Amino acid sequence: MSNSGATAPDVDDFPPEDFPPDDAYPSDGGYVSEHDFADTGGFHFDDLAPATPGRVAAPDRGETADEVLRRVFGYDSFRGDQAAIVEQVVGGGDALVLMPTGGGKSLCYQVPSLVRDGVGVVVSPLIALMQDQVDALSALGVRAGFLNSTQSPDQRRTVEAQFVSGDLDLLYLAPERLRLEATLRLLDRGKIALFAIDEAHCVSQWGHDFRPDYLALSLVHERWPDVPRIALTATATEKTAAEIVERLDLGAAKQFISSFDRPNIQYRIESKNRADRQLLDFIRAEHPGDAGIVYCLSRNSVEKTAAMLNENGIRAVPYHAGLDFRTRADNQSRFLREDGLIVVATIAFGMGIDKPDVRFVAHLDLPKSVEGYYQETGRAGRDGLPSTAWMVYGLNDVVQQRKMIDSSEGDAAHRRQLQLHLDAMLALCETVGCRRARLLNYFGQTGGTCGNCDVCLNPPETWDGTVPAQKLLSTVLRLKRERGQSFGAGHLVDILLGKTNQKITQHRHNELSVFGIGTDLRDTEWRGVVRQLLAGGLLAVQGEYGVLALTDESNEVLFEGRKVPMRREPERAARPARSSRSAKATVNLPAADVGLFERLRAWRAATAKEQGVPAYVVFHDATLREIAARKPADLAALGTVAGVGENKLARYGEGVLTTLGEE
């Protein structure tokens, strides 16, 4: 039996309960705090089912963790560090958990909440997903609720009463709400089993998702010193982990650090040419009919890309902060509930998205950090099936990111930290070694070559770029020294290629000694030279217009004989189109059972639609595959399938058996 845990002006700055603000980039206005919604007539989900635990029985607090795992979640054993983490928290100890997306972090606090007396209080920044989290737990028979600004006063009062009376197993709160004295008094009136601090990297001021309200969470230990805490994150360097420990007062916590390797994800980074056409070709050739996430830096790019996909017969919805709250909620709900839908979004989208069958994550713009890239790509393949992390990247990405850092708010130290994040991301893009190994190394872990990323499958050629580098740097130097001028990459390349356009003749740059000395390379090759010089710190971007300037290291190339090895992009053969759904179905499934698997998927889709929940809330694909392979003849046999707990057996068992009996 397989075992599984629960499983720049238009750059977005989301309200803090929606997604973390990206204060490294300019925003189009201040964000709205958690409690502002109630005071300003904010949107309420009055037409949705209220966040209440439903009519489910209270758990038997005499159960062991293993018994809860089997009865509620339908798994025979924990995997990885889960058992040790659960034992630590059930025993009253604190824990810091660093585990990759899809590694089963949620079980690490859900199971202890059902074993210990009291209610597990989960601090999460994701109010947009709390309804789905509660729905998923309710389907398991877990009494869960949430308190946030999307609820009406009556709905909040109902959940508060359930907490005080002990009629909840898990209560979800946003970090902003824990700063309210009324919330603290409410928690004092109930019995708390544990505090779970999800997305704990948000406490790091040097991290990519810093949330100021997380800094106040140290008060949890001060006010309730005897309640165990578990802090969890899927993305943290050693420095970030140390900051989590310091800021949350977790010095005595036991640390559990799992491998950050996601072997089912193939990492690929390609040179950007026409990003929209490249994306279209990628989806058509490799992921037709698949669910995916496409990340863009700006709202305008999001809208244009979503429109382009729809015009070409690929279903896609946009998601960004410029859309009204209801539209964002509807589009997110569609993405979670519909098969094969693509969401095109700004980089704030996706934290906490528990959609297991996302087959690809595509980036049309360069992420600003390796942490962000890892977290975003980690939303693919939560079900463990083969998935793709695909990105196109070019010179303009580097120029734009450098400009945004220079214009960002904050002191020099803050900008230096942003620059370090970007430098690490550029190093990943330009590496001539295994991308997976480089990712693991960034997070302080080791790993051999994966044999599956683009670099391993098609190693790039390296060449001596010293002379081209000297030619380009010399052009920058002569323009500055002889003319007092600075220009962007495009004009510099035109000078080197000897082009006689209006701008060249207007500035009399055809009279420069470097004019036309670069005809041995094509335009695209020169742009690659500029990109790699920027990535290596041998060129800098300055000012509002992104002009290029020399750095201290430039002199080493011009005057001190420093060599400049460069990466030449390999030619990429077109990949054949495939039937994506059939490919998924046949993973660990005999061909004869594929039809039955698809019938079970159709039954699940209809059941989920009728109940108004995402399909994975009913059963994950992995569970349906095991059902199709084993073909249980009765409820007792069905109950032994991984992922079929007591409550799901009672709720869905007859429907599954009926579907199995159909011809």
RAGI-V918708 format. One record per backbone hydrogen bond with DSSP energy under -0.5 kcal/mol. NH is the residue of the N-H (numbers start at 0). CO is the residue of the C=O. Records with the same first field share a line. If there is no record, write none. Layout:
NH: CO ; CO
//
This chain:
6: 4
10: 7
15: 31
17: 14
18: 14
22: 20
24: 21
35: 32
36: 32 ; 33
38: 34
39: 35 ; 36
41: 36
44: 149
45: 43
47: 44
51: 49
55: 53
60: 58
62: 59
67: 63
68: 64
69: 65
70: 66
71: 67
72: 67 ; 68
73: 68 ; 69
74: 68
81: 78
84: 80
85: 81
86: 82
87: 83
88: 84
89: 85
90: 86
91: 88
92: 87
94: 228
95: 253
96: 230
97: 95 ; 255
98: 96 ; 232
99: 258
102: 99
105: 5
107: 103 ; 104
108: 105
109: 105
110: 106
112: 108
113: 109 ; 110
114: 110
115: 111
118: 190
119: 168
120: 118 ; 193
121: 119 ; 170
122: 120 ; 195
123: 121 ; 172
126: 16 ; 124
127: 16
128: 125
129: 125 ; 126
130: 126
132: 128
133: 129
134: 130
135: 131
136: 132
137: 133
138: 134
139: 135 ; 136
140: 137
141: 136
143: 141
144: 169
145: 50
146: 171
150: 147
155: 151
156: 152
157: 153
158: 154
159: 155
160: 156
161: 157
162: 158
163: 159
164: 160
165: 161 ; 162
166: 161
168: 142
169: 142
170: 119
171: 144
172: 121
173: 146
176: 173
177: 173 ; 174
178: 175
179: 176
183: 179
184: 180
185: 181
186: 182
187: 183
188: 184 ; 185
189: 185 ; 186
191: 189
192: 118 ; 190
193: 118
194: 227
195: 120
196: 194 ; 229
197: 122 ; 195
199: 231
201: 198
202: 199
203: 200
204: 202
206: 203
209: 206
210: 201
213: 210
214: 211
215: 212
216: 213
217: 214
218: 215
219: 216
220: 217
221: 217
222: 218
223: 219
226: 223
227: 225
229: 194
230: 94
231: 196
232: 96
240: 236
241: 237
242: 238
243: 239
244: 240
245: 241
246: 242
247: 243
248: 245
249: 244
252: 249
253: 93
255: 95
256: 254
257: 97 ; 255
264: 261
265: 263 ; 386
266: 264
267: 388
269: 390
271: 392
274: 272
277: 273
278: 274
279: 275
280: 276
281: 277
282: 278
283: 279
284: 280
285: 281
286: 281 ; 282
289: 286
290: 356
291: 340
292: 359
293: 342
294: 292 ; 361
295: 344
298: 9
301: 297
302: 298
303: 299
304: 300
305: 301
306: 302
307: 303
308: 304
309: 305
310: 306
311: 307 ; 308
312: 309
313: 308
314: 312
316: 341
318: 343
322: 319
327: 323
328: 324
329: 325
330: 326
331: 327
332: 328
333: 329
334: 330
335: 331
336: 332
337: 333
340: 337
341: 314
342: 291
343: 316
344: 293 ; 342
345: 318
346: 295
348: 345
350: 347
352: 349
355: 353
357: 354
358: 290 ; 356
359: 290
360: 387
361: 292
362: 389
363: 294 ; 361
364: 294
372: 368
373: 369
374: 370
375: 371
376: 372
377: 373
378: 375
379: 376
380: 357
382: 355
383: 380
386: 263
387: 358
388: 265
389: 360 ; 387
390: 267
391: 362
392: 269
396: 393
397: 393
398: 394
399: 395
400: 396
401: 397
402: 398
403: 399
404: 400
405: 401
406: 402
407: 404
414: 410
415: 411
416: 412
417: 413
418: 414
419: 415
420: 416
421: 417
422: 418
423: 419
424: 420
425: 421
426: 422
427: 423
428: 424
429: 425
430: 426 ; 427
437: 433
438: 434
439: 435
440: 436
441: 437
442: 438
443: 440
444: 439
453: 266
456: 452
457: 453
460: 567
462: 565
464: 462 ; 563
468: 464
469: 465
470: 466
471: 467
472: 468
473: 469
474: 470
475: 471
476: 472
477: 473
478: 474
479: 475
480: 476
481: 477
482: 477 ; 478
483: 478 ; 479
484: 478
491: 487
492: 488
493: 489
494: 490
495: 491
496: 492
497: 493 ; 494
498: 493
504: 500
505: 501
506: 502
507: 504
508: 503
509: 503
510: 507
511: 508
514: 511
515: 494
516: 513
517: 495
518: 515
520: 517
525: 521
526: 522
527: 523
528: 524
529: 525
530: 526
531: 527
532: 528
533: 529
534: 530
535: 531
536: 533
537: 532
538: 532
539: 548
541: 546
545: 542
546: 541
547: 486
548: 539
550: 537
553: 550
554: 550 ; 551
555: 552
556: 552 ; 553
557: 553
558: 554
559: 554 ; 555
561: 555
565: 462
567: 460
568: 566
572: 570
579: 577
582: 578
583: 579
584: 580
585: 581
586: 583
587: 585
588: 585
592: 589
593: 590
596: 592
597: 593
598: 594
599: 595
600: 596
601: 597
602: 598
603: 599
604: 600
605: 601
606: 602
607: 603
608: 604
609: 605
610: 606
611: 607
612: 607
616: 613
617: 613 ; 614
618: 614
623: 619
624: 620
625: 621
626: 622
627: 623
628: 624
629: 625
630: 626
637: 633
638: 634
639: 636
640: 637
642: 73
643: 73 ; 640
644: 642
645: 70
648: 644
649: 645
650: 646
651: 647
652: 647 ; 648
655: 651
656: 652
657: 653
658: 654
659: 655
660: 656
661: 657 ; 658
//
